Amino acid sequence: MTGNDHDRGAIDLEKLATTMGMEGRSVQKLAKDMAKLGFQAGQLGRSVEAWERMLAEEEITIFLGLAGAMVPAGLQKIISFMITERLVDCVVSTGANLFHDLCEGLGVVHYLGDPLADDARLREEGIDRIYDVYVSEAGLQKGDRYIAEFVKTLDPSRIYSSRELMEILGEKMPSTTLLGSASRAGVPIFVPALSDSSIGIGMVLAWREGHRIAVDHIKDVDEISQITEQSSQTGVVFVGGGVPKNFIQQTKVVADLCGRYRGGHNYAIQYTIDSPHFGGLSGCTFSEGVSWGKIAKEARMIQVFVDATIALPIVVHALEESGTRRRAPPSFAWEEGKLSLSRDWQ
């Protein structure tokens, strides 16, 4: 079967693995065998196959859309590995993920707690809860103040994109963080909803002390659209949906309007718990994206309706064990907002 969620006319059949034995397997072999199962287990296995095929392409740029509380949930090192090993080339994230990433880089610890805790008591103890994850309010305020002091080091006469801010911010972060690994690997990070996070809160602290910098999110749209326009092939991996998903998808609309359209995304993978029938973008099918020109009609499309905290550890371990490595990840050079994209042949 094709694995494309829109290709209901396919008749090329593959035998369904109606039983799955308990013989010893690597994670990569497990994922390969899961691809022969039905329902979401099969979709998970096929997402690994699709991602491997992306990595084997000689000229492709892979976008990662990162929503949800993935860093507080404990996936920081897995996502940093994805960046360092160039399983992805460009990241669009919520500000919250990167703020918690920053806090971890500053030594703030997220702890495993109780989802049924007495929240009034936690408030008294200065503990913030994210389902079953605890983090100290004092630790988060340390991150707020770090951002405020960071802003004071910036040039107030410049207009920054969020990509530029994240690159500078990552220079002093450990390589185990998303910010640090991206800065070292040359992977751009865009945060289109920067103000809707504690990064925005920290910037307000500096703002009220008279240290005001301008962050231009239209500049963000222009920069990330240039990446799409200069890439002969593109692939997307969405963890959750939300703003990151749309921000990446709309680059194809920009390219089309500007006469630089090279077709929709060639590969599309999503791990989400959102459903299509409510009409929201987070759960909408990639087939729907074909109607907008965001996804190529012949693209490899895999949506896995699963909690990403379950899927990503399996998928990334399987990709690592597969031994598939990039031959030509893109390099990005920016000069006054203009992109020069080249390939590092390995």
Rosetta blueprint (number, residue, H / E / L):
1 M L
2 T L
3 G L
4 N L
5 D L
6 H L
7 D L
8 R L
9 G L
10 A L
11 I L
12 D L
13 L L
14 E L
15 K L
16 L L
17 A L
18 T L
19 T L
20 M L
21 G L
22 M L
23 E L
24 G L
25 R L
26 S L
27 V H
28 Q H
29 K H
30 L H
31 A H
32 K H
33 D H
34 M H
35 A L
36 K L
37 L L
38 G L
39 F H
40 Q H
41 A H
42 G H
43 Q H
44 L H
45 G H
46 R H
47 S H
48 V H
49 E H
50 A H
51 W H
52 E H
53 R H
54 M H
55 L H
56 A H
57 E L
58 E L
59 E L
60 I L
61 T E
62 I E
63 F E
64 L E
65 G E
66 L E
67 A L
68 G L
69 A L
70 M L
71 V H
72 P H
73 A H
74 G H
75 L H
76 Q H
77 K H
78 I H
79 I H
80 S H
81 F H
82 M H
83 I H
84 T H
85 E L
86 R L
87 L L
88 V L
89 D L
90 C E
91 V E
92 V E
93 S E
94 T L
95 G H
96 A H
97 N H
98 L H
99 F H
100 H H
101 D H
102 L H
103 C H
104 E H
105 G H
106 L L
107 G L
108 V L
109 V L
110 H L
111 Y E
112 L E
113 G L
114 D L
115 P L
116 L L
117 A L
118 D L
119 D H
120 A H
121 R H
122 L H
123 R H
124 E H
125 E L
126 G L
127 I E
128 D E
129 R E
130 I E
131 Y L
132 D L
133 V E
134 Y E
135 V E
136 S E
137 E H
138 A H
139 G H
140 L H
141 Q H
142 K H
143 G H
144 D H
145 R H
146 Y H
147 I H
148 A H
149 E H
150 F H
151 V H
152 K H
153 T L
154 L L
155 D L
156 P L
157 S L
158 R L
159 I E
160 Y E
161 S L
162 S H
163 R H
164 E H
165 L H
166 M H
167 E H
168 I H
169 L H
170 G H
171 E L
172 K L
173 M L
174 P L
175 S L
176 T L
177 T L
178 L H
179 L H
180 G H
181 S H
182 A H
183 S H
184 R H
185 A H
186 G L
187 V L
188 P L
189 I E
190 F E
191 V L
192 P L
193 A L
194 L L
195 S L
196 D L
197 S L
198 S H
199 I H
200 G H
201 I H
202 G H
203 M H
204 V H
205 L H
206 A H
207 W H
208 R H
209 E L
210 G L
211 H L
212 R L
213 I L
214 A E
215 V E
216 D L
217 H H
218 I H
219 K H
220 D H
221 V H
222 D H
223 E H
224 I H
225 S H
226 Q H
227 I H
228 T H
229 E H
230 Q L
231 S L
232 S L
233 Q L
234 T E
235 G E
236 V E
237 V E
238 F E
239 V E
240 G L
241 G L
242 G H
243 V H
244 P H
245 K H
246 N H
247 F H
248 I H
249 Q H
250 Q H
251 T H
252 K H
253 V H
254 V H
255 A H
256 D H
257 L H
258 C L
259 G L
260 R L
261 Y L
262 R L
263 G L
264 G L
265 H E
266 N E
267 Y E
268 A E
269 I E
270 Q E
271 Y E
272 T E
273 I L
274 D L
275 S L
276 P H
277 H H
278 F H
279 G L
280 G L
281 L H
282 S H
283 G H
284 C L
285 T L
286 F H
287 S H
288 E H
289 G H
290 V H
291 S H
292 W H
293 G L
294 K L
295 I E
296 A E
297 K E
298 E E
299 A E
300 R E
301 M E
302 I E
303 Q E
304 V E
305 F E
306 V L
307 D L
308 A H
309 T H
310 I H
311 A H
312 L H
313 P H
314 I H
315 V H
316 V H
317 H H
318 A H
319 L H
320 E H
321 E H
322 S H
323 G L
324 T L
325 R L
326 R L
327 R L
328 A L
329 P L
330 P E
331 S E
332 F E
333 A E
334 W E
335 E E
336 E L
337 G L
338 K E
339 L E
340 S E
341 L E
342 S E
343 R E
344 D L
345 W L
346 Q L
